[in-house]
Amino acid sequence: MDVVAFLPRHLLSHLRVVLGPEHSLTPVASWAELLATVHHHAAEIVVADPSATGTVQVEALEYLRQHYPSLPIVVYTVLAPASIKVIVRLAKSGVEHVVLNRFDDEPRRFLELLESTPGYALGDRMLVELAGSLSCLQVTVVRAIDQLFRSPARFKNAQDLATAAGMNLRTLYRNLEPAGIYSARALVVAARLLRAHAYLQDPGRSIKDVAAKTGYPSSWQLSQQMREMTGYTTEDARRELTGDLLVSLLAEQVRRRRHRQ
């Protein structure tokens, strides 16, 4: 999980404890830097305090909610009269997740909230679609696949998936095939395309932006893999391809026998 945070020092320190070594944290020092980071770099969740600068500001978070609806936003702040008004205002714009310092931020509970945000919805649906196959796999392989669909930016290829499972690539394929999963590469591409589809629903992102954020050198290469795996171009996927249909098409590709790559 890649978290971008704009918080005062004491809240940022606690968030580091919550995330631990398994998740990445990118702190920013201003609202402008927050917006730039979301636009140009991988960000799976934003955690922000509307009072981070010392004065209450909500415009940047409202902008993110409007232009990047696929991006989960968690408000992490202290309980104060001003914060209640801000929470109500942000709720009207669709910001649903609020954590109050010293009330809701016990580390395990806070982490569970971050890991259950809507940004993982398509990945979770894919895991449900593959649940029968996954039930036949070693625990280490299931854990690696779960990590893949939660943080696809960390997996560039099938070798990265094998490494996460603690085995070499040949052993990974040998473990996957009896469960009816014939392509580790297709798993990695599927996770990336699911995240790309979520980004494509954001009016604030061009297809070029989506390609860059999901690890493709160009929008052409994103479109090529989208067509290979789904039959849709990226433009058509943005307009016509539903999340449920995408999951179904990708699951079919994951289970299809093919030449190993």
N, C-alpha and C positions, 0 to 999 in steps of 0.2 A: 504494500500500500504506500503510495506516494502522497504525502500530506504537505500542502503549502499553508503556512501559518503567519498571520499578522497579529501578534499578541504582545502585551507588556511582559517584561522580563520574568516576573514570578509565574505567570500563567504559561509562558513558553517553557520554562524549566520543568513544570509539572507535566506538560504535554510530552516532553522528551522521555520522562519516566514512563508515562502511559504507553508510548509507542515501542519503547525498548529497542533492541538491536535488529529486530526482524522487519521493521518498517522504516522508510526514509522520511526525513523531515527537512523541508526547505523553508527557513525563516525569511521573511521579507521585512523591510524597514519603513515602508510607506504604502499608502493605498495605490499610488501609481505603480510601484514595483509589484504589488499584488496583481493588478490587472495585466501588466506586461508578462508576468510569469505564467499566469493562467493561459494567456493567448499563445505564447511561444514555446512553452515547455510542458512536459508531462506533469499533470496534476490530477490526482484521482479524488481528492477531497480538499476543500478549503476550510480551515478553522480560523476564525477571526473574532476579535473583540471590537465592537463598534466604538469603544472608548479607548482604543489602543494608543491614540495620539494625545490623550488627555482631555479631549473634547469629543462629544458624541457625533459620529458621522455614519450615515447609513447608505448614502448614495452609491458608493462603490459596490456594496453587497446587493443592492437593488439592481444595479446594472448587470452584475454577474448573473443574477437570477433570471433576468429578462433575456440576455444574449447567450447564456450558456446553461440552459435548463437541465442538461445531462449531468452537470457538475454538482455534487452534493455540497452544501454549505452547512457548517456547524458553528453556531454562535457560542463562544465560550467567554463568559464575562462574570463579573461580581454582581451580587444582588444589591440593587440600589434603586431608588425611585425612578431615576432617568433610564435605567436599563429595562425596566418593565415597559415603559412607553416604546422603547426601541424594539423590544421583542414583539409587541403587538403590531407595530408598523411592518416589521419584516415578515411576520406571519401572513399578513395580507398580500405580500408579494410572493409567497410560496416557500419561504424559509421555515422549515418545520422543526429543525433540530436545535435545541438549546441546552447548554450545560452550564450550571451555575457553580462557580468556585466554592468549595467547601460544603456543597450540598449534593451535587450530582457527579463529582469528578473523582470518585474512588477509582483507582486505576483499572481494575478489571471491568467494572461497569462502563467506564468511559470507553475503553477499547472495544467492548462488545457493541456499543453504539456506532463507533467509527466503522467497524467491520460489517455492519448490517445496513449501511446507507444505500440508497437506491442505485448508486453508480454500479453496483454489482448485479443488477437485476437480470440482465441478459446472460451474464456468466453463470449465475445461479440456475437459470432456466436450462442452460446447456448441461450443467452438472446433473440436473434432474433427468434430462433426456437420456443421459449416458449412465444413469444410476445402476441399471441392471448389469452393464458391462463393468463398471467400476467396482461393484461388489465382489468381483472375482479376482481383483488385483491385490498385490501386496500393499500393505499400509503405506510404505514409503513412496510407492508410485501414485497412489491415490492422493497423498499429501502434496506431491509435486504437481499433479494435475489441478488440484484445488488452488494452489498458489498461482499456477499459470492463468487460470480464468479470473483470479482476483487481481493480479498485477501483471498483465501481459507485456508491459513495457520492459520487464526484466528478462524476458525470454526472446532471444533473437532467432533461435533455431532449435531443431530437435536435440542437438547436443546439449544445449542449456537445460532442456527438460530432463535429459538423462542425468546430468550432473546434479540437478535438484533431487532426483530420485536416488542418488548415491550409487550409480552404476554406469557402465559404458553404454554406448548407443546400441550396439548389437544385443546386449542383455535386455535393454529396455524394449526393443522390438519383440524379443522372445517372450517377455512378460506380457506385452499388450495383445499379441495375436490370439492366444487362447480365449481371451475375453471378447473377441470380435472387434477389436480396434486395430486396424491394419496400417495406420499411418501416424507416427509421432509428429511428422512434419505438418500433417493436416490439423492435428490438435493445436499446434502453435499458431498456424495461420488462422484457424477458426477463432481462437481467443483474440487475436489481433483484429480480425474483421468485426467481431462483436463489439469491441471497444470503438472501432472506427464508425460503426453504424450509430452508436450512441452519440458520438461527436457530430455526425452528419445531421442530427436533428437540431443542432444548435444554430440559430440564425446568425450568430456572431462568428462562425467559422467558415472559411472557404474550403473547397476540397483540397487545395494545396496545403492549408493549415492542418487539416485532418491527416493527410498523408505524413506530414512532418511529425505530428504528435504521436502517430502510431508506428513510427520507425521505418517508413518507406522513403527511399531517396527522392521519389517524384510521385506526383499524382497519377501519372501514367501507370506506374508499377502497382499502386493501390488498385486502380481500375482493372488491371490485368488479373490480379489475384481475386478480386471480387467477382469478375466474370468467370474465372476458372472454377471457383468454388460454388457459385450460386446461379450463374447464367445471366446475372444483371450487371450492367455497367454501374460505376459509382453514382453517376447522375440519376439513373433509373432507381438504384437502391435508395437514394435519398428521398425520391418522390413516392415510390410505390412499395418498397419492400418492408413488410411489417416485421417486428421483432420475433414473433412466433414462427413466421415462415422462414426467416433467416436461421433460427435455431434448428429447425427441421432440416433445411437444406445442408447446413454445415455438419450436423450429426450424420447425415447420409454419407457425406464425403469422408468423414473420419472412419466410417465402417467399411468403406469401399476398398477392395484389394487393388493395389497399384504397385508400380515399380518403386522401390525404396529410394529416397533421396537424402 
